Amino acid sequence: MKLKDISAGPDWVVWIAFIVFAVFSIVLLLGRGSWLISGYNTASKEEKAKYKEKKLCRVMGSGMAVIAVLILIMGVFESILPVFFVYISI
């Protein structure tokens, strides 16, 4: 059974998800998206001083880039990938 056999929604949803994750990962990799990081954006100034903001953004951006690439692979190779790839990408 292939991924395309069980996908019931429109294909454009996957592409929009990829674009959103790609844009957020680029913003974070540039070190400018600390407002995207849950918990860090609501922390006090003393708590924020304990962390290197740029490094934290880059680590989170790297993680989001991996997820974006997995979503891209899922969208491009939908008719080839087996169903269990969904569990890998989630």
N, C-alpha and C positions, 0 to 999 in steps of 0.2 A: 504494500500500500504506500502510495506516494503522498507527499504533502498537499499536492493539488487536489487529491481525491477528497480530503476532509475540509479544505478551506471553503467556507460558505460565504464569506464577505467579499466585497469588491477588492481588486488588486491595488487600487490607489491608496488604501489605508496603510499598507506596508511601506509604500514609497513616502508617504507623509511622515510616518514614524521614523523612517531612515533620515529624512531631511531634518526633522526636529532634533534627533539625537546627534546628527553630524554638526549642526549649528551650535548646539549647546557644548559639544565636546571641543569645538574650535575655540569658542569663547573661554572655556575653562583652561584649555592648553595655553592660551595667550596670557593666562594669569589674571584675567579681568572679571571672572564670574563668581566671586565669592558670595554674592547674593543668591546664587543658585544652590549653594550647599546647605542642606537642612541642618539646623542646629548651630552652624557657624554664624549664619546671618542673624540669629536671635541672641547670640552670646553677648555677654557684657564686654566692655573694652578690656578689662583685666583678663578675662578668659581668652579673648582673641589674641592678646599679647603673648600667650603661651605657645602659639602656633605660627609657623611661617606661612603666611597667606598664599604667596605665589606657589610654593611647593605643594600645599594642600590642593590648590586649584589644578595644578598639573597632574597630580595623582588621580583626582576625580575625573579630569578630562581624559586621561588615558583609559580609565575604566569605561567611560561613556563611549569612547572611540571603539573599544572592543565590542561593545553592545551594538553600536551603529554598523560595524562591519558584519556582525552576525545577522543583523536584520537585512543588510544589503544582500548577503549570500542567500538568505532565505527568499528574498524577492526575486532574485535573478534565476536561481536554480529551483524554483518551486516545483516544476514538473519532474525533476530528477531526484531531489532529496527524499529520503525516507521520512516517515512520520516522526520518529524519535528525535529528529533534529530540533523540533519545537522545544523539547525539554532541555536540550543543550543551550539554545538561544535564550531561554527564559532563565 
